């Protein structure tokens, strides 16, 4: 079985816990996820099965959307309700207008320091493991993109927001930094992922409802997994060439250098993922180099 499974993850379990459950229900070892969702967070978690595990990295690059709730007054060691209080600060001076205004500082490209309790590797070890072992962990700021950030409701000391952000963004850090910009402190009380790339939470199935009987029927095809991505339909000769790892000229395709392209055959089945390496001098078309070949030739 190969395909994409859209799961609505419940709170209280890790993304790898979900992978383990899917392996058991689907009776297959080849299962992975396309991006960690915090244990206390809920919402959309795309799971890849079979040969589609080769495609996971292409979905990790997708933008994501979250609903989240933050509570002013304190920071925690984890950035959410699970951690211990690490800092307390007054919030009475914070107003809804001030909160709405400060959000402008966090739209667009920003620098963000990830939380210590995260899956980021430091010298080969996960940061959260080092933190749990009592080691001092220094997290470095990283560039992230916040495409949109909207205040949806406010009943201080709590506020509810929605964000659309690029890969690598930590909502827990975003809430922390928003509060600091208001000379206060905050942690997240709720995080729910509502969208990953072209996939919406409304399409997902709650983890508890996935069974051995309905498992195969819930899998989306490799081609559907790449929906929203630039696609090129290759002819038979090109499909054979791709199977041998050869580059092809995608005549008629509009794509920039270094862009990823999904290559389909005449039956609309996904053959490979490719990258534009150059523009052909002979045809003026993008030259595609296969980076992941799925369909055996």
C-alpha positions in Angstrom: 0.0 0.0 0.0 1.3 3.4 -1.0 -0.3 6.8 -0.3 -1.0 9.7 2.0 -3.1 9.5 5.1 -4.5 12.8 6.5 -4.9 12.4 10.3 -6.5 14.7 12.9 -4.1 14.1 15.8 -5.5 14.2 19.3 -3.6 16.0 22.2 -1.4 14.1 24.5 0.6 11.9 22.0 3.6 12.6 19.9 3.8 12.5 16.1 5.8 9.3 16.3 3.1 7.8 18.5 0.8 8.4 15.6 3.2 6.7 13.2 3.4 3.7 15.5 -0.4 3.4 15.6 -0.7 3.7 11.8 2.0 0.9 11.4 -0.1 -1.3 13.6 -3.4 -0.6 12.0 -2.1 -0.7 8.5 0.1 -3.7 9.1 3.1 -2.0 7.4 6.4 -0.8 8.6 6.9 1.8 5.9 5.2 4.8 7.6 6.4 8.3 8.4 5.2 11.8 9.0 5.9 15.0 7.1 6.5 17.3 10.1 6.4 17.1 13.8 3.3 18.3 15.6 3.8 19.0 19.4 2.3 16.4 21.7 -0.1 18.9 23.2 -1.1 20.2 19.8 -3.9 18.8 17.8 -4.9 18.9 14.1 -3.7 18.0 10.7 -0.8 15.5 10.5 -0.1 14.1 7.0 1.2 10.5 7.2 3.0 8.9 4.3 2.8 5.1 3.7 4.9 2.8 1.5 6.8 4.3 -1.4 5.4 7.7 -0.5 7.8 7.9 2.4 10.3 8.9 -0.3 8.1 12.0 -0.8 7.9 13.2 2.8 10.5 15.9 2.4 8.6 17.7 -0.3 5.6 18.2 2.0 7.8 19.4 4.9 8.5 22.5 2.8 4.8 23.5 2.6 3.3 26.4 4.5 1.2 25.6 7.5 -1.7 27.2 9.3 -2.5 27.2 13.0 -5.2 28.4 15.4 -3.6 29.0 18.7 -4.5 30.4 22.1 -2.1 32.2 24.4 -2.4 33.2 28.0 -0.6 36.2 29.4 1.1 36.3 32.9 3.8 33.7 32.7 6.2 31.7 30.5 6.8 28.0 30.9 9.9 25.8 30.3 8.1 24.2 27.4 6.2 27.2 26.0 2.9 25.4 26.7 0.7 24.2 29.6 2.9 21.1 30.2 5.9 23.0 31.4 6.9 24.6 34.7 6.7 28.3 35.2 10.0 29.9 34.2 9.0 33.6 34.3 6.1 35.6 35.7 5.0 39.0 34.4 2.1 41.3 34.8 -0.4 41.5 32.0 -2.9 44.1 33.2 -1.3 46.8 31.0 -1.9 44.7 27.9 -4.9 45.8 25.8 -6.6 44.3 22.8 -5.6 47.3 20.7 -2.0 47.1 21.8 -2.0 43.3 21.0 -3.5 43.8 17.6 -0.9 46.5 16.8 2.1 44.6 17.9 1.3 41.7 15.6 2.6 43.8 12.7 6.2 43.2 14.1 5.8 39.5 13.5 4.5 39.5 9.9 6.9 38.7 7.1 10.5 37.3 7.5 11.5 37.3 11.2 14.2 35.8 13.4 12.9 33.2 15.9 14.5 31.3 18.7 13.0 27.8 18.9 11.9 26.5 22.3 14.3 24.4 24.2 11.8 21.5 24.2 11.9 20.9 20.5 13.0 18.2 18.1 15.8 20.3 16.7 19.1 18.5 16.8 22.2 19.9 18.7 25.4 18.0 18.0 23.3 15.0 17.0 20.9 15.0 20.0 17.4 16.2 20.1 17.1 19.5 22.1 14.3 18.2 24.2 16.3 15.1 25.3 19.2 17.4 26.4 16.8 19.6 28.3 15.2 16.6 30.1 18.6 15.4 31.1 19.2 18.7 32.8 21.8 19.9 30.3 22.0 23.6 29.5 20.7 24.1 25.9 21.4 27.2 23.9 19.0 27.6 21.0 20.1 29.9 18.1 17.8 32.2 16.3 16.6 31.0 12.8 14.9 32.9 10.0 11.2 32.0 9.5 8.4 33.4 7.5 5.1 34.5 9.0 2.8 35.0 6.0 -0.2 36.1 8.1 -1.0 36.7 11.7 -4.5 37.6 12.8 -6.1 38.3 16.2 -9.4 36.4 16.1 -10.7 37.0 19.7 -9.4 38.6 22.9 -10.6 38.1 26.5 -7.5 39.0 28.5 -5.5 37.4 29.9 -6.3 35.0 27.0 -6.2 35.7 23.2 -6.9 33.5 20.2 -4.9 34.0 17.0 -4.5 32.4 13.5 -1.3 32.2 11.6 -0.1 31.1 8.2 3.6 30.4 8.4 6.6 28.8 6.7 8.3 25.6 7.5 10.3 25.6 10.8 8.1 28.1 12.6 7.3 27.3 16.3 3.9 28.7 17.4 5.1 28.4 21.0 8.0 30.7 20.3 5.7 33.1 18.4 3.3 33.4 21.4 6.3 33.9 23.7 7.8 36.7 21.6 4.5 38.5 21.0 4.1 38.8 24.8 7.7 39.9 25.3 7.1 42.7 22.8 4.3 43.9 25.1 6.6 43.7 28.2 4.7 40.7 29.4 4.9 36.9 29.3 2.7 34.2 27.8 2.5 30.5 27.0 0.2 28.6 24.6 -2.8 26.9 26.0 -4.0 25.5 22.6 -2.4 24.8 19.2 -4.4 23.3 16.4 -2.9 22.9 12.9 -5.6 23.5 10.3 -3.7 23.3 7.0 -0.6 21.9 5.5 0.1 23.1 1.9 -3.0 22.3 -0.1 -4.5 20.0 2.5 -7.1 21.1 5.0 -8.1 19.8 8.4 -11.6 19.2 7.1 -10.2 16.4 4.9 -8.6 14.6 7.9 -9.8 11.5 9.8 -9.6 11.4 13.6 -6.9 8.9 14.6 -9.3 6.8 16.7 -11.5 6.2 13.6 -8.8 4.6 11.5 -9.2 0.8 11.4 -7.7 -2.1 9.5 -11.0 -2.3 7.5 -11.0 1.4 6.3 -7.3 1.9 6.1 -6.7 1.3 2.4 -9.7 3.4 1.5 -8.4 6.4 3.3 -5.1 6.5 1.5 -4.7 9.2 -1.1 -2.7 8.4 -4.2 0.9 9.6 -4.7 -0.3 11.9 -7.4 -3.0 13.5 -5.2 -0.3 13.8 -2.5 1.5 16.2 -4.9 -1.6 18.3 -5.7 -0.8 22.0 -5.9 2.7 21.3 -7.1 3.8 22.1 -10.7 3.2 19.0 -12.8 4.7 17.8 -16.1 3.2 14.9 -18.1 6.0 12.9 -19.6 5.8 10.8 -22.8 6.8 7.1 -22.9 10.4 7.8 -23.9 10.8 10.4 -21.2 9.3 8.0 -18.6 11.9 5.4 -19.6 14.7 8.0 -19.4 13.6 9.1 -15.9 13.6 5.4 -14.8 17.3 5.4 -15.7 17.9 8.6 -13.8 18.4 10.6 -17.0 17.4 14.3 -17.3 14.6 15.4 -19.7 13.6 18.6 -21.3 10.0 19.6 -20.2 8.9 21.4 -23.3 5.9 23.7 -22.6 6.5 23.8 -18.8 6.9 27.1 -17.0 9.1 26.6 -14.0 12.1 28.4 -12.5 15.5 27.0 -11.8 15.7 24.8 -8.7 11.9 24.4 -8.5 10.6 20.9 -7.7 8.2 19.4 -10.3 6.0 16.3 -10.1 6.3 14.1 -13.2 3.3 12.1 -14.2 2.8 9.6 -17.0 -0.1 9.4 -19.5 -2.2 7.5 -17.0 -1.8 10.4 -14.5 0.3 8.3 -12.1 3.2 9.8 -10.3 6.5 8.7 -11.9 9.0 10.8 -10.0 9.8 14.1 -8.4 12.3 16.2 -10.3 14.1 19.5 -9.9 14.8 22.1 -12.6 18.6 22.1 -13.0 18.9 24.4 -16.0 17.1 25.8 -19.1 18.0 23.8 -22.1 20.0 25.6 -24.8 18.4 23.4 -27.5 14.7 23.7 -26.6 14.6 26.6 -24.2 12.6 24.3 -21.8 13.3 23.6 -18.2 15.7 20.6 -17.9 14.4 18.2 -15.2 16.7 16.0 -13.1 14.8 13.2 -11.2 15.5 13.3 -7.5 13.0 10.6 -6.4 11.8 7.9 -8.8 8.7 6.0 -7.7 7.4 4.0 -10.6 9.7 1.1 -11.5 10.4 0.9 -15.2 
